[in-house]
């Protein structure tokens, strides 16, 4: 028997960081994403974000790769946005994923809940750079 606790904080943005939804539409999208995740080998801890990016706190089954998880979420969420809200929508290529110790899962959830407040002070790009630097991940600014 294998025992795992694979928590992640995953972040991805709209193409060119274009704002795309109002708050009501964002909440509908977050609910839809929750449904996508429920049908995967994953446990949603929280989905949130702002008009130009999404944060997902999730616990993944070890058989489910992060790449497969993000691809499935982005593909299905994009289809839902196209069918329901706007044909002119796409996600930015790629994503950022950070492992999360169980001891700080609550802090990550609170951080995601506070997105509206955080982004009164800093942009998505500044937020992402901060995460990448905190986690010692090298990056090229032109891809942020």
N, C-alpha and C positions, 0 to 999 in steps of 0.2 A: 504494500500500500504506500502511495506517495502522498505527502502532505505539503501543500503550498499555500502561500498568501502573496499573490503577485499583484500589488496595487500600483496603478499608474496615474499620472496626471498628463493628459494629452491635450495639445493645443494646436489648432489649425485655423487659418483665416480664409476670408473670401478672396477671390482673385483681385489683385492690386489693392487689397484692404478696402474695397468699396463697401460702404454701408448699404445694407440691403433690406432690412426689415424694421418695422416699428416694434414696440415692446410686446404688443398683443401677438403679432405674427411670430416674434422670437419665441414666446412661450409655447405657441402651438408647435413650432419646429422642435423645441427642446422635448416636448411630450412625444413627438413622433420619433425622435432619436432614442428616447427612453424605450419605446416599443421595439425599435430595431435591436437594441442591445439586449432586451429581455429575450429575444429569439436566438441569441448567440450563446456561446459558452462563456458568459461574462455576467458580472453583477454590477449594475450601475450604482455608483455612490452618489453622484450628482452631475448634471449637465447644466452649464450656464455660459454666460458670455455677454457680448455686446453686439452692436449692429454689424461689426466687421470681423469678428472671430468667436470661436467656441472653445470652451474648456470642458473636458470630461474627466471626472474622477471615476475610476473603474477598477474592478478586480477581475483579472482575466484567468481563465482556466489555462493550465500549462500547454494544452494542445492547440491553443489559439494564439497565433503570433500577433504582435502589435501591428505589423504591416497589414495582415489580413483583416484585423479588426477595424483599423482606420479606413481601409479601402471599402469595406462593406458599409460602414457608417456613412462615409462621404458619398458613395455612389447612390445609396438609397435615399439619403437626405436630399441630395441634389435632384433626384427624380421627383421627390415629393414637392420641393420648391417649384420646379418647372411645371408640374401638373396642377398645383394648387395656387401658387402666388405669382410667379414671374418666369417667363421663358428666358429672360436675359440674366442668368445667374450661373456662377461656377465657383468652385473652391480654388484656392491657391494650390499649386502642386506642393506635395510634401506635408510634413507635420513635425511637431516636436513632442517627444515623450520623455517623461522623467519618472524614475522609480520612486515609490513613496513608502517609507517605513510605516508599519501599522501605528507606531507611536505618534505619528504626525498626520494621520489621515484626517482627523478632525480639523486641524489647522488648514489643510488644503481645501476641505469642504467650505470652511468659513471664508477662505480667500476667494473661492469661486463665487460664493454668495455675494461677496462685496465688489463684484466687477464694476457695477455702475459707479460706485464711489471711487474705486481705484483709478478709473479712466477719466475722472475729473482732473486728476493730477498728472497722469502720464499717458502717452500714446501706447498703442499695441506694440509698436516696434521697440519702444523703450522697455516695456514690460518683458517682451521676449528676450531682448538682449540681457536683461537682468537675470532671467532664469538660466539662460545659456551660460553666462559667466559664473553664476552661483554653482552650477553643476559641472563646471570645467569642460564645457563643450565648445570646441573651436567652431567658428562660423565665418561666413563671408557676408558682409553687410548688404551686398547687392541682392542676396537671396532672402532677405528678411521682409 
